[in-house]
Amino acid sequence: MARDIAPLDGLDLNLLVTLRALLRESSVTRAAQRLGQTQPTVSRSLAALRATFDDRLLVRAGRGLTPTPMALSLRTPVERALAAIDRLRTAGEFDPSNATRAFRITLPDVLGAFVVPALAHRLQSTAPGISLQVLGSERDVLRTLLDDEVDVVVGAMPLDHPELYARRVLGMGWSVLFGPPHPASQEGLTFESWLQSTHMVLSPQGRPDTPGALDRLLAQHGHRRHIGLHLGYVAAVPGVLQSTPYVMSLPTPIATELARQSSLTVVAHPFEQLGPVPVRMIWHEANHSDAGHHWLREQVVAALESVHPPGE
């Protein structure tokens, strides 16, 4: 005769909350701070978790803790389970005007600098209680989605995984941005003069040796450009272009906004084979039908389209 199994076989859900904090922080002290508990309380919970799973879960590594293989295998199901439990209180309903929910999205710096103000304005005017955390793209975005560390990823890179949904929001054309020191300020810009220029590119993920889509396309047509400067963030772009003869290829709405903010020139890109930059929004299937998540996705789409309306 099969035995009756108690819910979760006696596992205390509060212990899973502690386990999630420990896996995120890799530190008893920081986990206690995140949970608003004392360090001895979290240490006792860790001891109970070790007994429950018959595994050390986190072991000492230098000044911190590192997860065991068992702990790593628990990370995603724990995140998913607790995220689902968190949504039980508002299952099937979402009123942004009264909601106090927290969301996390990932945006590349080149887009975030212009999309985030539009998104913040929308949230402040329609959902003042919503908390939004915007992260850069210099992280493993696939892992953050699968581990439920972010709600939405926005970017050009496709993420092929059976658990993910993707929506192509828009396609952005290319432009070239340069400052007064570049000869094109007086002579105009041709493909030849663009190719022979010194180029500046954004490398937010810290991999300047990996050719980007533009460089791969140039190579296919037998061309190569010289990149003189790799930048990790967009904020330094205007200052560099105002003082050097560099050129920079950027999505048109980003280049246009940077030119508007400073004494820079923006022109249509002379490399005719260069197609539009696709901007995708990607999320996990676990959040697909959630009313609050659906609302968030619509706000992200609206903010993107306000910067670059479809069809432009």
N, C-alpha and C positions, 0 to 999 in steps of 0.2 A: 504494500500500500504506500502510495507516495505521501511524503510528509508535507504538512502545511508549512509554507515558507513565510516568515514575517516580512513586511515591507522592507525592501533592500536588505533583508536578512539581518536586521538589527543595526545597520550602518547609520550613524548620526549624520544628517545632512550638514550640520554645522561644522563637522570635521572636514567635509568636502570644501566648504568655504575657506577654511584655514589652509587646506592643501592647495587650492587655487592661488591663494596669496603667497604661499611659500614657493610654488613653482614659478610665479611671476617675479618674485623678488630675490630668490636664492639667498635669503637671509632671514633668520628668525626675528632679528631686531626690526628690519624694514617691514616684514610681514605684520608684526605686531602694530607698528605705526599705521599701516594701511587699514588694519582691522579695528583700530582703536582699542586694542587690548594690551595687557602687560606682556613682557617677554616671557616670564614664567608660565603664563597661561598658554601661550603659543607653543612653548616647549613641551608642556603636558599634552597638548593636542597632537603634536608631532609624534610623541611616544605612543599615543593611542592609535594614530594612523599606521605607524610601523607594525603595531601588533595586529591591526585589522588586516593589512595587506601582506603581513609576514615578509616584510622587505624594509631595508633601511631608508628607502625613498630619497633622502638627501644625505650626502656624506660630505665631510669636511674637505675643502680644496683651497689651500692657502688661507685667506681671510674670510672666504665665503663658503657657500655650500653648492654642490653640484648634484643634479638629479641622477638617480640610477636609471638603468634601462627600464625597470618597472615604472618608475615615476614618469619617464618620458612617454611611455605607452598610455599612461593615465591622463596626460595633459589635455588632449583633445576631447575625450569623452567627458571629463570633468567640466571643461569650459562649456561644452554643448549642453550638458545636463543642467548646470546652474543658470545658463542663459535662458533656457526654456522655463525653469522654475521662476526666474525673475519676471517673466512675461505672463505668468499665470494670473497675476493680480489685475491685469488690463487686457486679458485675452479677448480678441474680437472687437475691441474698441480703442479709439485713440482720438483724443480731443487736444490738438496742439495748443490751444489757448490756455489750457489748464495743466498740461503735461509737465512733469519734472524729470523726464527721462534723459539719460546721457547717451550720446552717440559718438562714434569715432570713425573718421574717414582718413584716407591716405590720398594726398595730392602731390604731384611733382612741383617743385619750387617754382618752375617757370609758369605753371598754371595757377598755383595757389596764390601768388602775389596779386593776381587780378580777380580770381574767382572768389576767394575767401571774403573780401569786402562785400561783394554782392550777396553771398550766402549769409554772412553775418547780419546784413540789413534785413533780409527776409525773415530770419529767425527772430530777430529782436522785435520786429513789427507784428509777427503772427504767433510766435511761440516763445515768449520771454522767459519761461521756466525751463526751456530746453538747454542742456549743456552740451557743447560741441568741442571735441578734441580733434585738431587737424595735425596729422603727422606727415613728414616728408617721405619721399619715395626711396630713401637710401637704406631701405630695409628689405627683408625677404617678404614681399607682399603676398606671395602665394601662401606661405606659412601663416602669416598673420590672419588671413581669411579663414584658412582651415582650422586654426586654433581659436577662432572667434575673438581675436584681439582687436579687429577692426570690423566695422559694419559694411563699409563700401570702399572700394579702391577705384580711383579715377586715373586714367593714363592712356598712353598709346600702346603699351605692350599687351598683346593678347595672353591670357592665362587659360591654358587648355586643361581642364580638369572636370570629371563627370559630376562633381558636387557643386559646381559654380554656374551661376547665370551671368550672362553678359549682354549689354545693350550698347550699341554704337550710337552715341548721342549726336555727334557732329563730325565733320571733317574740316580741318583748318588748312588753308593755303599757306604758302611760304613767301616770306619777304626777306630782304637784306637790309640790315641796319648798319650805318656808319656815321662817323662824326666829321667835323670840319677838317681834321688833318688828312683825311683820305682824298686823293686826287679826284675821285668821283664826285666830290662836292662841287667841282668846277667843270669837269669833263663828262659827267654821266657815267653810268656803269654798264659795261658789256659783260658777256660771259667770260671773255678772255681776261679782262681786267679784274673781274671777280675772282677767277681761278688763280691768277697770279698774286693776289693779295695775301697778306698774312691774316689767318682766320682765328677767331676766338669761338670756343664751344663750351657749352655747359656739360659738366660731368658730375652730376649730383651723387651718383653711386660710387664715385671714387675709382672708376675703371677707365682712365684716359687711353689705355693701350687697346681697348676694344673698339673696333671701327663701328661707327653709328650707321644708321640707314642711309644717310646722305653720302657718306664716304663709300659704302658698299655699292651704291648706285653709280657714283662717279667711276669706280673701278671697273664696273661692267661696261662703261662707255670709254674706257681707256684713259681716264683722267685721274689726277691725284692733286689734292690741295695741301698746303703747308699750314698746320695748326700751330700757332705760336703760343697760345694760352688756353689752358683748361681751367674753367671756373666751377666751383662747387655750388654757387648760389647766384641768383639773378641780380641781387642788389648792387653788385659791383659793376654791372655791365655799363651803365651810362658814364661813369667816371672814366673807365678804361677807353671807351670809344671817343670821348671828348678830348682825350690827351694822346691818342695813338692813331696810326693809320690802319688799324685793324678793321675787319668786317665781321659781321655776325649774321648767320642765317637762323631765323626764328619763325614760328607760326605767326601769320599776319596780325591777328589781334594783339598778340604780345608785343610784337615789334612796333605796331602802331601806337600802343599805349606808352611804351618806353620813349618813343620819339616825341609824343605829346608832352611828356613830363620833362624833357630836357632838349637841348639844342642838337638833336640828332636828325638824320635824314633816313627815311624808309622808302624803299622802292620795290617794285615787283621783282621776284627772283628771276635771274636770267637763265637758270638751268631749267629748260622747258620740260625735261623728262621727269622732273621732281613732282610727284603726286601729293595730294593732300595728306595731312597728318590726321589719322583717325583718333578720336577721343572716345574711349570706352568707359562704361561704368560696370563694375563687376561686384557680385555679392554671392553669399553662400545660400544654398537651397533651403537651409534651416530657417532663414529669415524671409524667404520669398513671399509668404502669405501673411506675414505679420503687418498689422495695420500701421503701426508706428514706423516700421522700416519702409513700407511703401510710401508713406508721407515723406520721409527723409529723402528717398530716391527722387521723388518729384521735385523737392527743393533743390537738390544738386543739379538736376537737369535744367531747371529754370535759371539757376545762377550761371551755368555754363552758356546757356542760350542768350542770356543778357549781355555777356561779354562778346559772344560771336553768334548772332542769330543764324539758324539753319539756312543754307542756300547762299550765304555770302561768300 
